[in-house]
Amino acid sequence: MNGDDEGRPVGRRRSRIWKAAGLTLAGVLVAGAATGGWVYWHLNSNIKSVDIDQALGDDRPAKPTVTPSPSASASPLPTEALNILVLGSDSRSGKENQALGGGDSTGARSDTAMVVHIDAGRTAATVVSIPRDTLVTRPSCPLEDGGSTAVAYRAMFNSAYSVGGPVCAVKTVESITNVRMDHYLEIDFAGFAKLVNALGGVTVTTDEDIDDSSSHLTLEAGTHHLNGKQALALARTRHGIGDGSDLGRIGLQQKLVKALLEQISSTDLLTSPTKLYSVADAITGSLTTDTGLDSLTGLMDLGRSLQGLSADQVKTVTMPVVQAPSDHNRVVADEPEASELWESLR
């Protein structure tokens, strides 16, 4: 989600935004909060999951062949490369999400999509944002009732989630990247706002005035301390900034994620059991994962395996795109740069 890369070849800007995509943090928080049997059970049961491997079967990119090194085989934690699809969902289901999102109360969209690639050894990572307005060929996806969706050409990328949920989102990403997604993580509207509030808000500096009637956010350029509802509005803002496209929103989302992680790092959660539990409850309660991460044990093991990943070794980029010839309000992958980027992550 890099707004500085609008329409240009991929930039490799170093960033402190995503240290293990926040997963190390999640592992530490839930480990610290889950000190009692009921607490562990409650936080563990918070996490929702989807069996993506079962739904997609073998109709997907193959897993890379891994030859473990002697040091890796001696490690109690996994060290192979990982690709994780991270989605921010604007689901309108439930009273809390409806109050925060407005609009139609049926359906949901993936307004934020990132492929988090963690290198072998898990000491470096690349986060690639996929603009929601990208036109793609959406593959046929299996549905829960045993049917399937039809192939759709020149479909908006985020329509995959709307028509087929997480399974179709993963299948579409794998189709356009030819990269196998090892895991899936999704956070919803209400959960994100609860997390920000549990942390006491976040401080964000904006470079220009924002007046967006769609997200209901008005801010003067400068530094602001935002509560959960305001932070969510910032994440959804796209009108009235830049050219009004999704690429401008991606830049704001990067600022917000950085501010969120900085707030977490500056808050001594371990000295306040109440706040620690509140944050851990917000994190686990907002997540939908694949079945490989649908437990505190799974999240904590992943978090511990990423402890060697420093912020300086995380790069954030946006999939290279250009304006779609058929629709100036949409974008398409900029080739061959896009394919070269995905090839580097295989």
N, C-alpha and C positions, 0 to 999 in steps of 0.2 A: 504494500500500500504506500507507494511513494509518489506523491503529487509532483515532485520535481522532475519526474521522468515523462511527463505528458507527451505522447506521440514521438518520443525520441528513442534511439537505441538504448538498450539496457544500461543503466548506470550501476556501479557497484559500491554505493555509498555505505560506509561503515556506520553502524548504529548501535545505540544502547537500548533500542526499543524492545527487542525480543531476546531475552536470555532464556533459551530453551522454551520459547513460546509460553513462558509463564508456568511451565509444568514443574520445574524444580520448586518454585514457590508453592504451587498447589500441594506437592508432596510433603514439603516441610510443614505447611499449615495443617493439613489433615492429620499428619503424624502427631503434631503437638497437641491438637485438639482431641484426638481420639484416645484419651487416657482412661476412659471407663468403658465398660461393656455396652451400656445403653448408648453412649455418645458414638462409639464406633458403629454400632448397628444403625443408628439414625443417619449418620453421614454417609455410610455405605449404601443405605436404601434410598438416599436422595438421588443417586446417579441413575439416570435412565440410559438404556442402551438399545442398539439395533444390531442384529446379526447380519452384517454386510457380507461376510465371507460366505455364509450359507445362501444368501439371496443371489449373489453373483456367480457362485461356483467357479468354474475354470475359465469362464468367458471374460478374461481380463489379462493385462500384461503379466508376464511371468515374474516370479520373485527372482532377484539376482542370486547367482550362486555364490555362497559365502565360504571362503576358506579361512577358518579361524587361525590366528597366529598363536604361538605358544603363550604369549602374555595374555591374550584374550581368553584362551581356554582356561587359564588359571583364575580369571576374574569371576567373582560371584554374580556380576551384573553383565547384561548383554552390551556388546560394543559395536555391532553391525550398523550399517547405515539405515536410516529410517526416513520415510516420507509420510507426513501427517497432513490430512486435509482439515483445516480449521475454518468453520463457518460461523458467522454471526447471523442469527435468524431473527427476522422481524415478525415472528408469529403473533397473530392477533387472538390466539386461543386463550381463554381464561380472563377473568376480570382485570387482573393486574396488567397483562400485556395489552389488552384493549385500551385501558386508561392511558398507557404510555405511548401506544402506537397510533391509536385513532384509526379512522378509515374502516374498510371492510373487515368484519370480524371473522370471516372465513378465509382459510388458506394461509400460506406463509411464503416468504421469499428469503433467499440468501443474499442479503445486502452486502455482506462482507465475506470474501473468500480468499484464503491464503493457503498455499502449499508450503509447508515447513519441511525443508530437507535438512536432515542432520547427517553430517559426513560420518564415514566409518571411523571408529575411535571416539566419536561423540565429543570432539573438542572444537568443532566449527559447524556453522549452519548457514543456510540461505533461506530467506522467507520471500516467496514470490506471490504478489497479489494478482488476482485475476479480476479485471473490471467487470462488474455485473452487466454492463451494457454491451459486452462482446457478443457478436453474432457467431454462432457455432452450429455444427451439425449435432443435434441432440440424438443420441442413440436410443434404440428401443430398450426400455427398462422394465424389469419384473415388478409386478404389483403384489400387494399382500393377498389379494383375492385369487391369485393364480394367473391372472391375465398379464398383459404387458402394454406399455405405451407404444405409440407409433413413432417411427423415426421422423424427426422434424429438421428441416433444412432452414438455415438462416434464422434460427431461434435465438432469443436472448439467453445468455449463459445462465442467469439466475432462474429461468423458467424450469430448469431441471428439478430443482428442489420443489417448486410449486406442484409439478405434475407427478413426481415420484419420490419425494422426500429424500432422506440421506442416501439411500441406495442409488437413486438416479443421479444425485449430485456427485457421488463417488464415481459412478460409471461414466458420466459425462467428462469429468476431469481426466480420468484414465484414458478416455477415447481421444481427447484433444492433445494430451501430453505423451501418451504411451509410457507413462510412469505409474508403477504400481503404488497405490496408497496403502501403507501398512496399518494406519490407524485413522480414526475419524473423531473429531471433537466439535461440538456445537454449543454455543451459548445463546440464550434468548434475551429478549428485551428486559423483562422484569428481573431476571437474574443479574444482568449487568448493572442495572440501576441499584439493586440491593447491595452488590459488592462495593460500588462506589460509596454508597451511604454508610456501609459498615466500616469503611476506612476513614470516614469523616470528610469525604469529598476529595477532589483532585484540583490541582492548580495548573492552568493551561494558559499559554500566551498565544494570542492570535495576531497575525500580521496585518489583518484588514478588518474593517467593520463587517459584521454579519447581521443581516436582517432577512430571515427566511420564514415566510408565512407558512410553508409546508411543515417545517420542523418546529415551528413556534419558538424560534430562538432569535433574540436580538442582543448582540454584544458589540461594544465598541472595541476597536483594535487595542490590544494591551493584555495585561495579566489579570486573570479572573480565577476565583475559587468556586468550583461548580459542585452542586449536589448531584445525586444520581440522575434525576430527571433532566437536569440541564446537560449533564455529560452525555446522556443518551441522545438528546436533541443535537448536540454537536456532532456526534457520530453519524447522525442521519442527514446533516445539513449538506446540501449541494447547490441550492438556488441562491443567488445573490453573492456568490463567491466565484472568482475565476471566470471560466466560461460556462459555469452552471452544469458541467458534466460530472460524471462519476469520478473522474480523475482528480477533480478538486476535492471531493469528499474523501478520497483515499488519503490525501495529504493531511486532512484534519484528523482522520482516524489514527494515523501514525503519531501525530502529536498527542492524541488522547491516550493511546496505549503506553507511550513513553511516560506521560504524566502519571498514569495509574501505577506502573511499576515503580516509579520514583516514590510515590506516596507509600506504597507497600514497604519499600526498603527503608524509608525514613520513620516508619511506625514500629515501635518495639512491641510487637504483638505477643511475644512470649512472656512479657511481664504482666499481661492482662488476659487472664483466662476467658473472661466474658467477651472481650473484643476478638480474641483468637477464635473462639467458637463461632461468633457471629460471622466472621470473614470465611471460615471454613464451611459453615452452613450455606453461605451465599454462593461460594464456589461450587460445591458439590450439588446444591439444589438447582443450579442453572445449567448443568452439563447434560448433554446427550452424547454418548460415546459408542464406539464399536464394542463388541463383547470382549475384546482383548484389554480394554481399559475401564471396564464397568465396575471396578471395585477400588477401595482404598489401597489395597495391596498392589493392584496394577498401576495406579497412578503414582504411588510412592516408589515403586521399583523403577518406573520410567524416570521420575524426578531424580532419584539417586544416581542413575546411569548418566545423567546430564550434568553432574556436579563439576566436571572438568571443562565445561563449555563456558568460556569467558565472554563477556559482552562485546569485547573488541573483535571477537571471531564470529560475530553474527552480521550478515549482510542482508539488507532489504532492497528488493527490486520490484518493479511492476512488469508483468508480461508485456513485451513490446507490442504496441497496437498502433493502427492508423485509422483515420476516419473511413467509415464504410462508404464505398462509392454509391450504394443504393439508398443510403439513409444517413444524412449528416448528423443525426442524433445518436448514431451507433458507431461502434468501432469493430475492427476485425484484426486478427493477429497479423503482425508485421513480419513477413517472411523474407529471408530465412532466419532472421534474428530470433524469432520465437522458438522455432524448432531447435536451434542451436542451444538456447537456454535450457530447454527441457532435456536435450541430449546430455548436457553437462550434469544433470541430476540423476541419471540412470546408473 
